[in-house]
């Protein structure tokens, strides 16, 4: 189980800028990185194929994602300002971690969760 997440600062900045660009719609992206023991290293955010961005929802067809073991989770935005996962978020959990960026989309308004829906501490490097 993931107990700590390390996020690349440059990759996070790009993700947050995209969240700002699509606001007030939700953004959704794939997380690329590595899992080592109880920690995850996030190195990149990727746009999933055939993504949908709407007011109050975002999504993508999971069957269209190429087989790639470096994809460790999903990241999306919450224009509402809450970084807590919704029931819909938890029901559509993909991978080992989920990152939620809440409005106003900065590094202090993030929620990172493991597959058990437990909030995980993170460090930006």
N, C-alpha and C positions, 0 to 999 in steps of 0.2 A: 504494500500500500504506500502511496506517495505521502511523505511527511514534510517535504520542503521543496520549493520550486525556485529555480534560478532563471531569471528572464533577461535576455540580451536587451540592453537599453535601446540600441538602434532599431531592432525589430519591433520592440514595444512602441517606440515613437511612431513608426510607420502605421502600425495597427491603430493607434489612437487618432492619428491624423485622418485615416480612412473613416473611423467612427464619426469624427466631426464632419467630414464631407457628406456623409449620407444622412446625418441627423435632419429631421426627427425620425427617420426610418431606422430600423435595426440593421446592424452590420453583422455578418457571420463569416468566419474564416477558420481554416484548419491550422492546427499547431504542429509545427515540425520541431523535433528535438530528440533527446536521448533520455532514457530511464536508466539510472544506476542505483541499484539498491532501493532505498527509500526516498531518493530525490529525482527530480526531473530538471533537465536543462532545456529551456525553450530557446531555440536559435532562429526561428523564422515563422512568419504567418503567411499562409497561402490562401488565395481565393479559390473556393471550391467550384467545380464545374456546374453550370446551370443554377447558380445561386439565385435566391429570391429575397428581396429586401422590401419590407413593408412597415407600416405603422403598427407596432405591437407584435410583429412576428418577423422571422427570417428563417430560411431553410435551404436545403439542397438535397438532391436525390443521392442517398448514400451508395446506391448501386453504381453510380457513375464515377466514384473515386477509384483511381488506379491503385492496385496493390502496392503499398508503400509502408514498410515497417517503421519509417521515421516519423510518420504521422501519429502523434501521441494524444491528440484531443481536439477540442473545438474551442473557439473564442467568439464571443459575440457581445454586442452592446445592449444596454438598457437605457433608452432615452428618458425613462421615468426618473432616473436618478438613484435607483436602488441596485446594489450589486448582489442582492440575494437571488438565488436561483428560484424560478417559478416551478410549479408542478410540471408544466410542459417542458421546461429545460431538463428536469431530472428524468422525465420519461423518454427524452431523446438524447440522453447522454451518449457521447461517442468517444471512445478511447479511454485514456487513463486520467486526464485532467480536463477541467473546464475553466476558462477564464471569462469573467464577465466584467466589462468596462461600463461604469455608470457615468451618466452626464455629470460633470462637464468633461469627461474623458481625459483624465490625467492620471499619473501613477499613484495618486493617493485615493482614487476611487475605483479600485479593482477588488474583485472577489475571486479567489482561486480555490477550486474545490476538487477533491479526489472522487473516485467512482463510488464512494460511500456517502457522498454529499456532505462531507466534512470540510470545513474551511481549512485551508493549508497556508502556513506562513510562506512568504516569498521575499526574494531579494533581487533587486535589479542591479545588473552588473554590466 
